[in-house]
Amino acid sequence: MTDADAEHHGTERGLFSLVGPGLVTGASDDDPSGIATYSQVGAQFGYAMLWPLLFTYPLMFGIQQTSAVIGRVTGRGIAGNLVRHYSRPVALVFVLMLVVANVINLGADIGAMGAAVALVFGGPILVYAAVLAVVSLALQVLVPYHRYVGFLKWLTLALLAYVATVFMAGVDWPKALRSTVLPSIRLDRSYITGLVALLGTTISPYLFFWQASEEVEEVHAHKADRPLRKAPDQAPYQLRLIRVDTALGMGVSSLVAYCIIVAVAATLNARGVTDIETSAQAAQALRPVAGQLAFVVFSLGIVGTGLLAVPILAGSAAYAIGEAFGWRVGLERRFVQARNFYIVLGAAILIGLGLNLANVNPIKALYWAAVINGVMAGPIMVMTMLMSCRDDVMGGFCLGPRQRVLGWAAALTMVAAGLAQIASMTFWGK
């Protein structure tokens, strides 16, 4: 397929089908747990924690584009490449940490969806949580990837709820914009913890695994597409598409995070409400200060983003385990073709649901998930960047200088964030 043919092939698929892994990955970054983190920093620090989002956007773009290119070039996800080019034990260390953190996040997101529905309509939280978890699992098992990905793309529209909330919040825009471009940095434990939490929420390991694996799914879903090492003539179009898709997805993610922090800062922080622990609690606190409409919009946004994030958290865990053990993997395959993959996927969701039934404290659980992600993010990003620069991995598609700078900047930032997190837990006083 020539570049012109590839572009014609892309046009035939339609504009909506051209965006996919990047948009869905970016949108899933604003899951209910992420909304809780953004609400926490917005309530605690007001507008003062907006500036990191300008800094994290290019870093998110750099590492996610790198992950996507590895998947598209090699036809394997991150875990599959770690096994092939390093060793299975190395891959399993990262995969184990990923799975533990993802399951905890799943539990928090499923519980948050149930709580949000109960806030709006009343009724039992656990019943709503169970129904939403089972529906999400059934869709992943029964609907093939090329159809299911369309459902995920439409769910990204749920993020518009948080853009709308900003216009109901009475924002002090001069102060917000000033705080965005003029950093206000404090060297105390609470500020560093909030900053590391924000970095860890916007740059999360499960996103790397998911986007790389979904580029592989895109190859399988379209008959004319091949891994770029086998079809280098497709590279100009496909790499350009990855760049646009990833830039859009990470831009959407950053915009929504910005809107949540601004809305919470303008409503809760401005009125002295500084202690928010969950996304549902943030929605409930908004009602008396921003009105019923803002409360409903914020709450239903939690449900929409949860339905988007749950399959991605579970799916990234299943892809990582399957690739590490050499199983058949993929949402495009039927259950009988990838039984172990779907068993892991289902188990991740059901264990996450079980954490809610067992009354596990979601705040403490998310704290430890954040610790695991903080420890793992830097090293896995370093390994990803090393693979992206190896000719035996990438063939003739090693990253260019600009991509390397962005990717390594993201990796080293997250290494520093992980060390800062450990230091704040161990040595720093309040």
N, C-alpha and C positions, 0 to 999 in steps of 0.2 A: 504494500500500500504506500503510495507516495504521500508527501505532505498535503498536496492538493486533494488527493483521494480521502485522506484522513479527515480533512476539514469538511469535505462533502459528507462523509459518514457522520461526523458530528452534527452537521446541520440537519440531516435526516432524523436524528434522534430528538431534535427539538431543543429549544432554549432551556426549558426546565430540566431536561435530562443532562445538560452539560455540567451543571453544578451538582455536586453530590457529596463525596467524602469530606471535603473541606468545610462546606456549609454545615452539614450535619454534625461533624466533630466540633466545630466552633460553637454551635448552638447548644450542644449537649454539655459544654463546659459550664453553662449557666443552669446547672441542675439545682434541685431544692437545697442541697447542702451548700452549693456555691452561693445561692441566694441568701442563705443564713449567714455565710461569711461576709458577704457584701453588706448585709443589713447590720451585722455586728460592728464593722469598722465605720459604717456611716453613722450609727448611733453613738459610738464611743468617741470618734474623732471628728465627726462632722465632715466638712469639705476638705479637711487637711490630708485625707488619704486618697485624693483623686489623682495626684501627680504620678503615682506608680503605673497607672493604666496607660499613660503615654509612653512610658518606658517599656512596659511588658508587651505592647502590641507587636513591634518588630521582632522581639525575641520569640513570641509565640509563632509568628509567621515563619521565622527562620527554622525552628526545630520541627514544626509540623510539615513544612514543605520538604525538609530533609527526609522525614519519616515516609511521606507520601512517595517521594522519588525512589527511595529504596524499595518500597513495595512494587511500584510500577516497573522498575528496571529489572528486578530479580525475579518477580513472580512469587515472592515469599514475604511473610510478615517479619516483624522485628525478632520475635522469638525463633522463628525458623532460620533466619540468618545467623543469629547468635549460635545456634546448635551447629550449623553447617561450617561456620568460619572460626568459631572459638571452641566451645565444648558444651555438652549437655549439662554438666553440673553448673557451669557459669549461667547458662540460660535458666536453669531451675531455681537458682537463688533469686533472681529477679522475678521470675514468674510466681514463686511462692509469695513474695512480698506483695506483688500486684494483686493476687487473688485475695489475700487477707484484707488489704485496703479496700478493694472493690466491693467485697461482700459487706463490709461495715458501711460503706457508702450506700450500697443498695438498701440495707436496712433503714438507714436514715431517710433516704429518698422515698421509699415505699411508705414509711410512717408519716412523712411530711405530706404526701399526697392525700392519705387518709384523713389527716388532721385538717387539711385545707378544705376538703369536701365537707367534712363535718362542721367546720366553721360557717360555711355558706348555707348548707341545707339542714344541718342538725343530723343526729343519728350516731351510730357507733363507729368510732374511728377504725377499729380493727377490721370490721366487715368491709368498709370501703377500701382499706389497704389491701385486704386479701383479694377482693374482686379485681382491683386494678392490676395487682401483681399477676394474677392468673390470666387476665385478658392479654397483658403484655407478653407473657410466655407463650400463650396459644398463637398469637399472631406471628411470633418468630419461628415457631415450629411448623405452622401450617401454611404460611405464605412465603413463596420463594423470594429471594433477595431482590430481583429486578422489579417486583411489585411492592415489596415491603419498604424499599428505600424511598419510594414515592410518598408513602405514608409518613415516614420520618421527615422528609422535606416539608410536607405540609404542617407538621407539628412545630417546625421552627417559627411559624407565624405566631405561636403562643408567646414568643418573646416580645411581640409588639405591645403586650400588656404592660410591660415595664417602661417602655417609651411613653405610653399613654399616661402612666402614673405620674411622670415628671410634670406634666402639664396641669395636674390637679394639686400640686404640692406647694405652690407659692415659693418658688426657689429664688434665693438671692443670687441672681446670675453674675453680677460683678464679682462677688466674693467667691463663687464657685469657679469661675474662669480664672481668677487670680490664683486660687489654690491649685488649679490644674497645671499652670505653667511655672509657678514659683513654689518649689518644694519647701515644706515646713517639716524638718526632721528633728526628732527627739531621740536621745540615746538612753532610753529607759526600757525596762522589761516589757511593759504593756505595749509600747509603740512598736518595738522590734517584733514582738509576737504577732501583732496585727499585720505588720508589713510582710512577715514571712508567711502568714496565713493567706494573705492576698496573693502573693507570688505562687504559693503552692496550689491555690485554687485555680488560677489562670493558666498555670503551666503544670499539668498533671500527667503522670506516667501513662494512665490508661488511654489518654488521647493519642500518644505516639503509637501504641500497639494497634488501636482501633483504625486510625487513618491509613496506616501501612497495609493492614489486612483488607480494608475496604477497597484500596486500589487494586489488590489482587482479585477481589470479588468483581470489580468493574471489568477486569480482563476476562474473567469467566462468563460474565453476563452478556458480553457483546462479542459475537462470533468473529468479527474482523479484528478484534484487538488481541495483541500478544504482549508478553513481557518485552520490554524494549531491548534487552540483550539479544533476543531472538528476532526482533523486528525493528532495527534501528531507524528505518525510514519513517516510522510512526512518531519518533521522538520529538521533532519540532512542535507538532500540534499537541501531543499529550503533555509535554512538559509545560507548554504555555497554558494549557487548560488547568493543570495542577496549580500553577502559580496564581492564576485568577481565582480559582475556586478556594484555595487556601487563604488568599488575601481577603476575600469576601467573608469567609467563615470566621476568621479571627477578628475581622473588623466588626462583624455582628456581635460576637462574644464580648469584645471590649466595650462597644457602645452600650449594650444591655447592662454590663457590670457598672459602667459609669452612671447610667440612669438610676439604677437601684441605690447606689451610694448617695447620689444627689437627692433623690426623693426622700430617703430615710433621714439624711442630714437636715433637710429643710423642714421636715415634720417632727421627727422624734428628738433628734439632738437639739434642735432649736428650742424645744420645750422641756429640756432637761431629762429626757428619757434616754439613758445611755446603756442600759443593760438588756440586750436582746440576745437570745441563745438559739432560737430556731426560726425558720422562715415563716412558720405558722404564727409564731408569737409576734413577728414583725407585722404580719398582715393584721392581726388582731389589734395591735397597738396603733396601727394607722387609722382605724375606724373613727375614734373620737376626734382625731386632729385633722384628718384629710377627707373625711366623709365616707358614706356607705359605698359610693361608686368606686372610689379608690381601693377600699377594702376588698370589694368583690373582684375587681380586676386583678389586684395583686394575688388574691387567693387562687383564682382560676388559672392564673399564670403558673403557679406552683404545680398544679395538676398537669398542665400541658408540658412544662419542661421536665417533669418527672417521667411522663410517658415517653419522652424523647430520650432521657438519660438512662433509664433502667435497662433497655435492650443494649445500650452501648457499654455500660459497665459490665453487664453479664456477658455480652458478646466478646469484649476485649479479653476477659478472663478465659473464656472458652477457646478463643483463637490462640492465646498464649500457651495454654496447657496443651492443646492439640498439636500445635506446631512443635513444641518442645519434645513431645513423645512421638512425633511422626504420624499422627492420625490424619484421616481425611477430615477436613474442616470446611465450613462455609455455609452461610445462610441460603445460598442458591441450591445446595444439595438437599435431597429429601432425608427424612429421619433415618430410614433404613440404610442410606448411603454414608451417613456421618453420625452414627448412633452415639459414640462416645462424646463427640463435640456437643450434641444437643443435651446429653445427660449432664455434662458439666454446666452448660448454660442454664438448664432448669434447676440444677442443684444450687447454683449461685443465687438465683432469684428466690427460691424457696427457703434457703438458709437466711437470706436477708429478711424475708417475711417472718421467719421464726424468731429472729432477734426481737421483733416487735411483740410477738406473742409471749416471749419469755421476759418481757419488761426490762430488757437491757437498757441502761441509761444511754440515750442517743448522744448526749453531749460528751460524756466520757469516751464513748466508742469512737465518735468522730475525732476527738482529740488524738487518740492513738492512731487512727487512720491517717491523720495529718502528719504525725510523727513518721510513720512508715513511708508515706509519699515523699516527705521532706528528705529522708535518708536515701531513698531509692532514686529520686528524680535526677540528681546530679550525675551519679555513676552511670545510669542507663543512657543519659544524654551524651556522656563522654563516649560510651561504647557505640552509640548510634553515629556520632560524628566520625569516629575512627573507621567504621564500616563504610561510611559515605565517601571516604577518601582513599579506599583501597581498590586498586584496579581489578583484583581477583574477585571482588564483590560486585563492583559497578561496571566492569567492562570499560567501555569508552565514555561512561557517563558519570565520572567523578564530579563532585560539586565544583562550581566555579568559585572564584575568590570572594564575590559578594555573599553568596550563600554560605560559604565557610565562615566568614566573619560573623554573620548573624547567628549561625548555628552554634559556633564556639562561644560567642558572647552569652547566648542563652544557657549553654551547659555550665559555663563557669559561674554565671549568676546563681544558678540553682545549687551548685556546689557550695558557694558562699552562703546562700540562704539556709541550706541544711546545717552547715557549721554554726551559723548564728542561732538557729533553732536549738541545737544541742547546748550551745553556750548559755542561752537564755534560760533553759531548763535546769542547768547544772550550777552555774556560777553567779548569775546576776541576781541582785535583790530587786524588790519591787521599787 
